[in-house]
Amino acid sequence: MVFSPTTVALADIVAELGLVRANGLLGLRRLELPLLHAASAVHSAGGEGDLRPGAVEALLRDAVETLGGGDLQTAAQYTFGLTRGAREWAAQDRRRRAADVFRVSIDRFRKHHEKLVLQETAEAVLALCLARSPATGGEAAGNGAVAEASGATAESTQSTVRAVEQTRRTGSPDARPLPLGPLSLPVALGGTTARIIVHTSPIEFVSGVDILVSSENTYLEMSRTYRPTTSGALRRAAARQSEAGAILDDVLARELHDWLVRFASPGLPVAPGTVAATSAGELASQGVRRIYHAAVVMPRTDGGYDTTPAVVTKAVRQVFEAAAAERDSFGPPLRSVCLPLLGAGRGGLEPAASLRAMLTAIGPALADRPCWEVHLAVRRPAVARAVLDVLAEHRPANTPHRPGGQPAPAPAADGRRA
């Protein structure tokens, strides 16, 4: 198969890496790994499909070597059996040693750190292939860099926006998978031009961003840690846990209760759109410094929730006001914010309606303080397409194009790792 590093879905690479983790290097001969075989061919400048198990192993070794050292790289080496002497280890033994690297329980590692290892390795594989791909002229974008970090990935970003625009005009969706994210997209908002970085990823996996925003109810009571919600996921990821996975310090819930005692009344609702700030808890290990809790959904008597676009706009405005108020009290100052689609879960808003309400506040915030780097995190590719559709509506009029509808490579942006 022909491997295109700018259009392959990251989740598909992660899935194949999961098979390698479970079966080890000795299992490469019997595994069906079409994407990794195709990627190894691109990486080694071979044909369209180098089926030698050794080629995939060489690709993995090179990819893991780009992870920058430290615990992440060491854990990845144990996870895939790349460490000297670990080639024949069983999957559970490799997982145990990898968990020891992060000093967490095996269960905690499996549920959280291992996913990060697989995702980071997948991004490294794609970055290596992007550097070798003829379509990029051999220019590397850098491991895990924001898509705009090279002209090649900028062109991929523009192609994605163009495809979304075509879908809106013709009603015929582009069947190609989304390009590798994060995607840095130009937007014209509030009389200014800026960039918004889109992650097709759970927000708790986003690293290197100062502030993550959680959607909460108006009682500021976080979701249970086992619930598949943004609130529950961040609560779980930020908690300090024992080796057995028991929660020793429910950091976010505890600090949020303290905030209620100080500024409101526990057990009574706050005004819709209120934002409360807490520390990042264990998410500090990912470079996160603050969690902002936005009260955007109002409980109903039947167990459901309601919200409105106006509440979402107010909450986002309060997020940037809170961030500006405490920005300079941190060293270095806070500069990046990552938001989910507020109100688009149990709040009942359509993703597009949620994002449009958010952009109503994001535009003035960026016009007032251009220093902010804005990220959006969406879990599902289908929702990511809706996000790109809305952002395409705000595409700057001066975005360069080539004759025949081909986009011109955008200039490289000075973006840091998302």
C-alpha positions, -999 to 999 in steps of 0.1 A, spaced: 0 0 0 11 36 -6 17 54 27 9 91 30 21 105 64 -1 136 60 -34 117 56 -31 85 76 -52 85 107 -31 86 139 -55 62 157 -48 35 131 -11 37 138 -18 35 175 -39 4 170 -11 -14 151 14 -3 178 -9 -18 204 -6 -52 185 31 -49 187 30 -42 224 8 -72 231 28 -96 209 63 -83 212 91 -82 186 90 -119 182 54 -117 171 61 -93 142 63 -123 117 27 -133 123 10 -99 127 -8 -81 100 6 -45 102 -1 -29 68 5 7 80 37 0 99 51 -21 70 42 7 46 57 33 69 89 13 73 92 13 35 89 51 34 113 54 62 139 32 46 133 47 11 122 13 -1 92 2 -22 55 4 -13 56 -23 12 87 -38 30 72 -68 47 104 -78 66 97 -79 104 132 -63 108 121 -33 89 92 -25 113 116 -31 142 141 -7 128 113 19 123 102 15 159 137 18 172 143 50 153 109 64 163 115 57 200 149 73 198 133 106 189 112 108 220 138 129 237 151 106 264 138 105 299 110 83 314 89 84 282 116 70 260 126 44 285 90 33 291 85 30 253 116 8 250 103 -16 276 68 -14 262 79 -27 228 107 -49 240 134 -27 225 156 -27 256 186 -50 256 175 -84 268 138 -76 267 131 -90 233 115 -122 245 98 -109 276 61 -115 279 37 -85 275 29 -84 312 66 -83 322 73 -55 298 43 -35 310 54 -40 347 89 -27 339 75 3 320 51 11 349 81 10 372 98 37 351 69 61 359 67 48 395 30 40 391 9 8 395 5 -15 365 -32 -6 363 -25 31 364 1 27 337 -22 6 315 -50 31 317 -30 63 313 7 63 307 7 34 282 -18 53 260 6 82 260 35 60 250 16 45 221 4 79 209 38 96 212 54 67 193 28 69 166 34 106 162 72 99 160 66 72 133 46 97 112 72 124 118 100 102 105 79 92 75 71 129 68 108 137 68 114 110 41 82 114 21 88 127 -14 57 149 -10 75 170 17 108 174 -2 126 156 26 119 184 52 112 171 86 83 186 105 97 175 139 84 149 163 49 158 175 51 193 162 21 213 155 11 208 118 21 243 108 57 237 118 67 230 82 55 241 48 45 205 40 23 201 70 9 236 64 -2 225 29 -18 195 45 -37 218 68 -49 240 40 -59 209 20 -80 197 50 -98 231 52 -104 231 15 -119 196 16 -142 207 44 -153 237 24 -160 214 -5 -182 192 17 -202 222 28 -208 234 -8 -215 200 -24 -228 179 5 -203 152 -5 -179 145 24 -143 138 16 -138 101 24 -101 105 32 -90 103 69 -81 135 87 -45 145 84 -22 140 114 -29 165 142 -25 187 160 -35 210 131 -28 247 133 -54 266 114 -56 303 105 -88 321 115 -101 356 113 -120 365 145 -130 397 162 -111 419 137 -78 400 141 -61 370 125 -49 342 147 -43 305 147 -63 278 165 -47 244 171 -71 214 168 -63 181 186 -82 150 177 -75 135 211 -90 133 246 -81 165 264 -64 146 293 -38 135 267 -29 170 257 6 180 269 26 212 270 -5 234 273 -7 257 304 -45 256 310 -69 228 304 -106 236 306 -132 212 321 -169 214 315 -188 212 348 -224 215 361 -235 246 379 -230 229 413 -193 225 404 -195 188 413 -171 169 391 -182 138 372 -173 104 387 -138 92 376 -153 62 358 -177 83 336 -167 89 300 -168 127 303 -142 155 301 -148 162 338 -144 126 349 -113 120 327 -95 151 340 -104 143 376 -90 108 372 -59 119 353 -51 146 379 -56 124 410 -27 110 430 -31 72 431 -15 43 450 4 15 434 -29 -4 433 -47 24 416 -66 36 446 -71 74 447 -51 88 475 -58 125 468 -87 135 446 -69 168 438 -93 185 415 -125 177 435 -108 187 467 -96 220 454 -129 227 437 -147 222 470 -122 246 487 -130 271 460 -168 268 467 -162 272 504 -142 304 498 -162 320 470 -196 305 469 -218 280 489 -213 242 487 -245 225 477 -259 256 460 -255 264 423 -232 291 410 -242 314 381 -240 296 347 -208 306 330 -188 308 363 -152 296 360 -132 283 390 -94 276 388 -75 247 405 -41 233 402 -33 206 376 -26 178 401 -7 149 386 -13 164 351 16 187 360 38 159 347 25 167 312 34 204 315 -2 214 325 -2 242 351 -39 250 357 -73 234 353 -102 258 348 -137 245 356 -164 261 336 -200 258 349 -219 254 317 -246 228 322 -276 231 345 -291 199 359 -327 191 352 -351 172 375 -352 143 351 -314 137 354 -305 155 321 -287 188 316 -294 220 297 -272 249 285 -274 276 259 -249 292 235 -250 324 256 -238 305 286 -210 289 266 -199 323 254 -199 337 289 -179 308 302 -152 311 275 -150 349 282 -145 341 319 -118 316 311 -97 342 293 -105 368 320 -93 344 347 -62 335 327 -53 371 321 -58 379 358 -33 352 370 -11 350 339 19 370 352 18 353 386 34 322 370 69 319 358 70 318 328 37 335 323 7 315 312 3 316 274 -18 286 262 -54 274 268 -70 242 256 -108 239 255 -132 211 248 -165 218 230 -183 232 260 -220 221 263 -217 196 233 -219 165 255 -248 161 279 -255 198 275 -272 189 243 -256 215 219 -245 204 185 -207 206 181 -210 234 155 -233 254 177 -209 250 207 -179 261 187 -196 291 172 -206 302 207 -170 297 219 -156 316 189 -178 346 199 -156 349 230 -123 337 216 -122 364 189 -123 394 213 -99 376 237 -73 372 210 -79 407 197 -73 420 232 -43 398 240 -27 382 209 -3 364 232 -28 336 239 -23 303 221 -57 286 217 -61 248 214 -93 228 209 -95 191 219 -121 168 204 -123 131 210 -139 118 179 -128 123 142 -164 130 132 -166 159 156 -132 171 145 -146 174 109 -174 195 123 -148 217 140 -129 221 108 -161 230 90 -168 258 114 -132 271 114 -133 271 76 -161 297 78 -135 320 95 -107 314 70 -88 347 64 -95 362 30 -58 365 22 -50 328 26 -26 321 -3 -37 298 -32 -20 285 -63 -37 284 -97 -60 254 -101 -71 255 -65 -38 241 -51 -29 259 -18 4 276 -15 26 264 14 20 287 43 51 302 61 64 282 90 50 292 124 70 295 156 48 270 174 59 250 204 51 214 210 14 210 217 
